[in-house]
Amino acid sequence: MICSSVGEEDLDRTSSNTADMYGFINSCMQSLVMERFGQETWDQLSSLPGVPDSFMTYTVYDDILTISLVQEASSLLGVSAEVLLKLFGEHFFAFCKNAGYDTMLRTLGGNLSEFIGNLDSLHSYLALSYQAMNAPSFRVEMMDDGKMHLHYYSDRKGLYHIVPGIIEAVARDFFDSEVTMTVLNQSEEDERTGKKEHVVFLVEQTKHIHHRGALLGAMRERCVSLAGGKRGWDLIRAVVPSEQGSLQCTFSPCYPNKLWVEEKAFCNAFPFHIVFDEHLQVRQTGVNIQKFLPGLHARDLTLDQYFTIIHPQVTFTIESIRKFINSQFVLKSNKDKHTTLKLRGQMMWMESLGCMLYLCSPKLRSLQELQDVGLHLADLAQHDVTRDLVLLNQQRLAEMELTNQLERKKEELRVLSRHLEVEKEKTETLLYAMLPRHIANQLKDGKSIEAGEFEVCTILFSDVVTFTDICAACEPIHIVHMLNSMYSKFDRLTSIHDIYKVETIGDAYMVVGGVPVPTVTHAHRVANFALGMRIAAREVTNPVTGTAIQIRVGLHTGPVLAGVVGEKMPRYCLFGDSVNTASRMESHGLPDHIHLSTSTYSALKDAGFTIQERGQIEVKGKGLMTTYFLLGNPSVSEERIMGTEVGGTCLYGEDLQLQSTTESDKEPDGRTDTVGTDTPPEPGRDPTPPFAWDISPPYKPNESCITSAGSENSRLCVLF
């Protein structure tokens, strides 16, 4: 919200103008916000619609963008636009110096009034390169008491508060003085055409006392050092630097009694000049003016019939021209529609003749414009710097175009880099879903992964009851939807209980606790996961009967060997008889039951779970085994098992603390480990991976499995 004397109405009128600003201005605003108010403030401003991440120096941006940045920054920072714009003015001066304009600015004038008076000339020079630049205009009126009136003209209303910030910074840095600026008048333009706002400042300048003292001290030291060798006037001349003052009489020019230049020589020496009287009638022109505008000497024709004043934007009268006589004048011919000749130069009033002398040269930016106008370098006087300026600016325009191309390429690379990071994150997400994170990172680094022995872990197998009959009775797509729904829910539970999903084959689902990151709570985690599986399965519909599906679950605890197999599509595999035993627990289980081996029962019996002994059963390839059914966990609610409880504590907090002291140094082979931590998901955070799908070939339980020596139909290697 804009407050103080800069209102929304002013800024709205500014936004409605067709003027544009180069990226240099917006880059300065970005630099100001980041340096004074921090990166976070700029991040908030850059989130506005239409604000790019970075500004290119030579690209033109609409004024609306700059005004929006001022409005939002003023509202966000809680300061008035007047304060913010003045701060911007101070920063803009420093920004220009750091951008390489320091020497150019220092040479504009020996004092503040000369500096301001030459700003229009600087803008005129910069306009050769920045063709779309619409700079403000300045005019200085010196008062008898040493004060000055600064006239500011601009097409942009409401931005005049930038001026005090710039002028005060210039006075401090270049002229070692302080200035105070007061607005005397603010009005619509009444003495010029084109510019919409005219603001008059009263400028009072005060020299620093410490500067005078430093100067006197330097002179005193210089006097002492030279006193032995010089006396009198020689000593004074040695002490007083020539650039600081002079003891000679005031300079008085000497004029000849008559002008020793003939008319023909003058018109040839200054081929582009015009002399016109107070009625704007042309009295004299240079030879090249006659060449391009042969009708300029016709009787009763005035200069304003052939030319329009482009800068300063004043009415074409002698009175207006004399008021702005210290400004550089730019005139454009309006007779020939095919070639437009622009002249720029100085107006000089000749009091005795009552005429105005306009010493000018063609205004050209490049060799192309020289050709478009129909001129050659030979048409310009040799003493005229225009030919040098055209050649130098031609080179500068080429450098600017190269810089602009580099900035565009840099921006394109930045965007591509950002897109690459997004795609990299997607790839890594997919990779981490296929392999354990620390193993995937080692593979990305080109390292080989050695197999590791795990002394103890808990393995779970599950399958869908009557899955073969379901496949025979419905369409394959219905099977796909059913399995995808079921596996999505199971995958979510693996993140909640922090266990590793090894693989799915058809309706078979396999997970392991304690691998690849060892944990003392591996059996508890897998048991709670099994209870969650049974609950989640009730939400999955059988496509044949329309009722909930039933699953069989089997658990076994024991040692395994784990490692990565393959190069083209590496898989993390588990080897060992424990895998086979876990599979037997699933295949010999009952519908909607969780079948436990003796080793798993031993790990869970004192952990608060409800377990029922099944007794001895004949297990294929194993003989008689005493097995158990896991019925539930009374100490934990279903919501906590399913991860839906709001504000619930971690299920494995105490075991996590124990693990941090006893297991943090273990590797997958049971020795040392520096990878991975047993960290539960954050409360209230949905640990579901960004994708949940698994479409595998049909698999029939209790049928052909991988065969190994010493056992029948054993699943010794499970690939993921």
N, C-alpha and C positions, 0 to 999 in steps of 0.2 A: 504494500500500500504506500503510495507516494504522498508525503506530507510536506509541510513548510510551503514555500512559494512555488514548488514544482508540483503541479496537480495532475490528476489523471487526464484532465482535459488537454493540458499542454502536451503530455506524452501521446495521447491519442492523435492529436493533430500532427505531431512529429511522425508517428507511424504511418499516417496517410500519405506522406510525401513519397516521391518516387526515388529519393536519394538512397544510395547504398554506401556501405562501409567495407573497406578491405579487411581481410582476416587479421591484419596487424593490430587493428583496434581491439578486436575481440580477444586476441591472444594477450593483449595487455590487461584486459579485464580479468581473464583467467589467471594471469600471473599475480595480479593484485589480490584476488580472493584467496589464492593458494598461499601466498606469502603472509598476508595479514590475518586471515581467518581460518586457514588450515585446509587440508585436502578434503576432509569430510564435508565442509561447506560447499566446496566446488562440486563434489559428487552429487550433492542434492540439487544444485543449480543445473548441472549437466544432464540430470534426469528429466528436465523439461522437454516437452515435445519439440522436435526440430533443432535441438542443440546437439551438434556433433561432438564426438569425443575429443577431437582436436581441430584446430583452425589452421588453414593454409594461408601463408602470408599474402600471396598475390591473387587469392580468390576473393571475389566480391560477394558479400553477404547483405541481405536486406536489413534496413534499419530496424525493422520490427524485432529482429533477433536481439540486437543490442539493447533496445529499449526494454524488452522482456527481461533480459538479464539484470538490468538496473532495477526494475520494479521488484523482481523476486528477491534479489540480494538485499534491497532495502527492507522488504518485509521480513525476510528470514533473519537478518541481523538486528532488526529492531532499531534502525537508525533512519534519519530522514534522507531523502534523495539528495538534498543540498549538501549534507556532510559527505555522503558517499561519492558524489560527483567531484567535489573538491579533492577528496582523497585520491580519486582516480586521476585528476589533473596532475597532482604531485608525482604519482607513480608513473604516469605516462611520460613525463619529462625524463625520469630515471630510466625508464624502459627504452626510450629513444636513444639515450646516451649509450646504453649497453648494447643496443642493436647496431652501433657503428656510426651514429650521427653526431657524436660528441664534437669532433673537430669542426664539422659543418656548422653546428649551432653556435660554437664559440666565435666564429668569424662573422656572424651576422651584424654585429655592432659593438662599438666601444662602450656604450652605456645602455641602460634599459630602454630608453626611448628609441634609440637607433635599432636595438634588437627587435622591438615590436614593429617598428616601421618597415623592417625588411622581412617580416614573416610572410607577407603576401608574395614577395619575390621568391622565397624558399618554396612556397606552395606551387608557384608557377613552374619552378624548375622540377619539382617532384611530379607535377602533372604530366611531364614528358614521359615518365615511366609509368605512373599510375593514372592511366587515361581516364578512368571512371571516378577519380577522386573529386569530391565536392567539398572543398575545404571552406572554413569560415574566412572572413576578411576582417582586417584590423586597421584602424586609423588613430593616430595620436595627435592631440592638440596640447601644446605646452602652454602653461599659464604663467603669469608674471611672478607669482610667488613660488615657482619651482615645481608646483604640482602639475599633474597632467590628467587630461581626460582621454580615456581609452574607449574608442567606439568599436563595438563588436557586432558584426553582421553574420547571420547564419540562416540557412534554410531549415534548420532543425530547432524547433521551439523547445524551451525548457531545459536545455543543456548548458546554459551559460555559466553555471556554477563550476564548470571545469576550468574556466579561464583563471579565476583567482588561484587555484591550486597550481597551475602551470607557471603563472607569472611570479608568484611568491617563491617557487622552487628555483626559477631562473635567477631571480634577484639574489637569493642566498648563495647559489653555487657559482655563478659567473661574476657577479658584481659585489659580493660580500656586503649585502645590504638587506634590510628588512623593508617590506612594503605592506601597506594596509590598503585594501580596496573596498570601496563602498559603491553600491549601485545608486546612481543618481537618477536614471531614467530607464524605463523599459517600455517599449512601444512597438507597434507595427511599423514597418518601414515607411518613412515619409520623405526620404531624400534620395533614395536609390530604387532601382527596379530589380526584381528577381529575388533578393534575399528577403526572408519573411520576418526576421526578428532583428531589432536594433536595440542594444543595451549599452548604456554609457556608464563607465566606471570612473570614479575619482581615485587616482593612484597617488599615494603619498609615500615617498621613499626616504629612508633614514640610513645613513652610513653607520657601520659598526665602530664604536669607540676603540675597541681593542685592535682594529685594523690600523687606525691612525697611529696608535702607540707602537705597534709592531714596525710600521714604516719609519717612524722617527728613530726607533731603536736601531734599525738597520742602517739608517743614515749616520747615526752617531758612531757606530762601530766602524763604518767605512771612513768617516772623518778621522778617527783616531789612527787607523791603519795608514792613511795617506798624509797625515800632518807633517811627517818628517821630510817629505820630498817636495811638497807643493805649498804655495801660499796664495792669499788673495783670491782673485777670480779663477785662477787655475785650480785651486782647491775646491771652490764651489762647483765648477764645471765637472770636476771628477766625482764629487759627492752626489750631485743631482743627476740621476739617469735621464738620458734624453727622452725615453718613452714616458717618463713620469712627469716631466714638466720642461719648460724652456724659459730662459731669461731673456731671449731675444724679443724684439718688438713684435707686436701683433702683425700677422701677415696681411698685406694689402696688395691685391692683384693690380697689374698694370695693363691697361687696354690700349690698343693702337688707335691713332686718329681715324684711320679708315681700315676697312677689312681688306686684307691682302689676299683675297680669294675671288677669282672671277666667277661669274654665275655658272658658266659651263663646267668649270672644274668642280665646283661645289656639288652640282647635280650629278656629276659622274662619281665623285668621291663618296657621296651618300645616295646611292641609287634608290633607296627606299626611305624617302622622307616626304612629308606633306606640310605645307604652310597654309593655314586657313585663318580667316578673320573672325570677328565676334559674331558674324552672321552665318558662319560655317561655310562661306564661299571659299573655294580653293584658289590660292594665289600662286602657289609654286609646288612642284613635285619633282621627285627624282626620276631618273631616266627609266628605271625598271617599273616604277609605278605607271608611267605613261605607256610602257610596253604592254602591261597586262590590263590596264584600265584606260584605254585611249580616250574615252569620252569624259574623263574627269575634269577637263578644262572647259567643257562646254558652258556657255553663258547661262546664268540663272539656275545652275545646278549646285546643290549644296552637298557637303560631305556626308551628311546623314542619309542622303538618297543612295549612296553607294556602299556605305559601311554601317554596321551595327556594333555598338560597344558590348563586348563580351565580358570584359573585366576592367575595372570594377563595374558592377552592374548599376550604372547611373544613367540618368536621362542625358540625351545627347544635346547638351547646351554648354556654352562657355562657362556659365556660372557653376554648374555641377563639375565640370572638368577641373576648373581652378580650385574647387574645394578639395578634390582628391588628386591634386597635381603631383603629390609625392608617391602616388601609386603607379605601378606598372600598368599601362593600358594595352588591352588586346582588342583589335578591331577585326571584324570579319566582313568580307565583301559579300554582297547579296544580289549582285547583278547577274553573274554567270552561274547557272544552276548546275553545270557539269563540273566546274572546278571552283572550289571554295578557297580563296586566299585569305589566310589569317596573318595579321601583322601584330607585333608586340614591340613596345618601346616606351620612350619617355616623352612626356609633354612638357614643353618649356614656353612660358608666357613672355612675349617680347613687348614690354610696356610701351616703348616709343613708337612701335609700328601698330600696336593694337591687334597683334596677330599671335597665333599659337603655332609653335614649331613642334612637329611630331617626328622625332628621330626614331626610326623603327627598322625592324628586320622581319622576314617571314618567320612565322612560328611553325616549326617543323619538328616532328618526333623521330622520323626515320627516313631512310633513303626512298622507301616506298611512297611516303607522303610527298617527298620532293618530286618524284616522277608524276604522281597524281595531279599536282598543281601545275606541272609543266615547266618546272624550274630545273636548272643545273647548278652545280657548285660554282661554276664560273659566273653565274648571275649574282652571286653574293660578293660584296666587297672583301678584299683580302684582309682588311683590318677588322672585319666583322667576325666575331667568334661563333656565329651561327653555324658556319661550315664545320668547325671543330666540334661544336655541340652536337650536330647531327651525327657525325661519325662516331663520337663517343657514346651517344645514346643508342645508336644502332647496336653497338657491342653490348651495352647494358641491357637492352631489350632481349638480346639473345641469351644473356646470362640469366635474366629473370625467367624466360621461358624454360630454360634448362632447370632452374631452381624449382619452378612450378611443377615440372614433370617429375622431378625427384621427390617433391612433397607428395604428389599424387601416388607415386609408386610406394612411397613409405606408408601412406595411409592404406593402400591396397594390401601391402604386406602385413600391416598391423591387423587388418580385418581378417586376412587369411590365417594369420597366426592364432587369432582368437577362435576362429572356426576349427582350426586344427586341434586346439586344446579341447574343444567340446567333443570332437570326434575321438580324440585320444582317451578322454574320460569314458566315452561309450565303449571303446574297445577294451579298456582296462576293466570296466564293469563286467563285460562278457567274459573276459579272461579269468577274473577272480571268481566268477560263478562256475568255471570249469575246473580250476585248480586252486589249491590253497594259496593265499595271498603271498606268503613269503617264498613259496616254491615258484610261483609265477614270476615274482620279481627276479629271482635268481636265473630263471630261464631267459627272461628278457635281457639280462646282463650277459648272456652267453655262457653261464656257468653250468657245469654238469651236476646233476642231482644224484647223490649216492643213496642207496636204500638204507632205511633206518629200522632198527628193532624197537618195538614198543612192548615193554614187559607186561603191561596190562591195559586193556581197553574193553569197552562194551559195544558189541555189534548188534544191530537190529535189522531184521528182515520183516517185510509185510507183503501180503497179497490180498486180492479181492476174492471172496468166496464165490464159487460158481462163475468165475470170469469166462471160462470156455463156453458155457451155455449162453452167457450174455452176448458174446461175440457172434455166436451162431444165430441169434434171434433178432439182431438189429443191424442197422446200417453202420459201416465203419466210422462215418463222421460222428455218429452218436457216441461211439466208444471214445473217440478223440476228445469230445467235449467233456465226457464224464471223467476221463483220466486227467485232463487239464484242470478241471475244477478241483479234483482231489489233490493233485500234486501241488497246486498253488497254495492250498491250505497247509499241506505238510511242509512246504518250503518256508512258509512264514513261521511255523513252529521251530524249525531248525535254527532260525535267527534268534528266536526268543530264548531257547535253551542253549544256544551257542554250541551246537554239535555240527559235525561235518556230514553233508550229504554226499554219499559215494557214487550212487548210480540209480537209475531206473531201467528196468527191462520189462516192457509190457506193463503188467499190473504190479510187478514186484518193485518194492521201494527199499533201499538200503541206506542206513546211516551208521555212524560210528562216533562214540564219545571217547575223548582222550587221544585222538589222532586228528590232525597232525600236531596239535598242541597238547601236550600232556596235562591232565588235570586230575586231582584226587576225587572229584565228584562226577567222574564219567558215568558211573552206573546210575546215580541219582538223576542226572540230566536225561539220559536215554529213557529211564523209567517214566519220568514225568512227560517226556515227549511221546512215549507210547500211549499214556493215558490221554494226552491231547489228541493224538491220531484217532483214537476210538471216538472221542467226542466230535471231532471234525468230520469223520466219515458219516456220521448221522445226518449231516447237512448235504451230502452228495446223493443224488437221486439215481436209482437204477433205471436205465432207459427202457427196460423191458417191463418191469412190474410197476414202476412209478413210486416205489418205496425206497427207503434209505438202503444203501449198500452195507454189506458187512465185510469186515476185514479180519484176517488172522495175523497175529504179531508174534514173533519169536525173538528172544534175547539170549545172548551168551557173553560171558566175560572171560578173557584170556589173552595170551600174547599173539602178536601179529608181526609180520614184516611188511613195510610200506615203502613204495618208491615210485618213480616216474618211468613209464615204459613207452617207447616210441619216440620218433623224431618229427615226423610229418604232422601227426595229431597226438601229441603226448598226453598220456592219461595217468592219473594218480591211482595206483593199484594197491590192494591189500592181499597178502599171501599168508597162508597158514591154515592149520586145522580148525582154528577158532572160527574162521569164516564158514567152513563146512558145518560146524556144530550149530552155529546161529541159524543157518539155512534149515537144518533139520528141526530146530525148535519151531520154526514157522510152519514147515510142511506137516509136522505132526501135531500142530495145535488144533484148537477148536474155533468155530466162527465166533467173532466178537469177544475173543479171549486173548490175553497177553501171556504167552508161554515162556517160562523162565527155566534156565538150566540151573544146576546146583551152584555153580560158581557165581552166577548173577544173584541167586537167592542169598548167598553168603555176604555179598556186598550190600544188599538192601535190607537184610533182616532187622538190623538195629537202627534203621533210618526213619521209622514211623510209617512205613508202607503197610498196607493190608495185603497179606499173601496167604494163599491157600495151597496146601500140598496136594498134588495130583496123584502122587505115588509113582511106582515103577512102571515104565512102559518100554516096549521094544522099539528102539530107534534104529532105522536102517543104517547099517555100516558102523553102528556104535554099540549095539547090544542093549542090555537093560540099563536104563538111566532113571534116577529119581528126579522128577521135574515138578514145577510149581506154577500156579496161576497168580498173576498180579491183579488184584481186585481194585485197588484205589490208593489214595494218599490222603487220609483224613486231616492231616496237618496243613494242607494247602487247598485253597478253594479252586473251583474250576476256572474262575476268572483269572486267577494268577497263573494257572497252568496254561491257559489260552492266551495270556498276555493282554487281556482286556481290562484288567483292574486299574482304575485311575489312582495314581499316587502310591502304588504298591512298591514295597521294597524288593530288592533283588533276592531271588530264591536261593542263590548260592553265595551270599555275602560272606558268611563266616568261612566257608570253604575257600572262597577267593582269597581271603586274607591269609589263610593257611598256605594256600598255593604260592602266594607272593613270597613267602619266606622259605618254603621247602622245594618248590618246583620251578622257580624262576630261572634257575641255572641249567635246567635239563634240556637236552636236544631230543628230537624224535627217537634217537637210538638209546636214550636213557642217560647220556653223559652230560653234555653242556648244550645250552640253547640260549640264543640271543634274539630269537625271532618269535613274535606273537605274544599276546597276553590273553588271559582268560577273562575277558571283559564282557559283562552282560549288556544287553541293549538298554538304552536310556528309557526311563519310565515314560509312558505316554507316547513313545515314538513307534511308529509302525515299521517293523523291521523287514517288511515284505520287499524283496528285490524288485528292481524296476521292470523286470519281466518275469513271467512265471509260465513256462511252457515246457513240455517234455513229450515229444511224439516219438516213440520207439517201436520197433517191430514187436508183434505179439509174442508173449512168453507164457508157456504153460508150466505151472509149478509141478514138481515131482516128476518132470520128464528130463529130456537130455540136458545134462550139465557137463561142465568141464571135468574130464576124468583125470585122476592123478594116481600114481602108484600107491598102493596101500589102502585105497578107499574107492567106493563106487559112487558115481554121479556126484562127486564133491565139487563145490564152488570154491576152488582154491584161489582163483584170481578174479577179482571183480574190477572192471574198468569203469572209469568215469570220464 
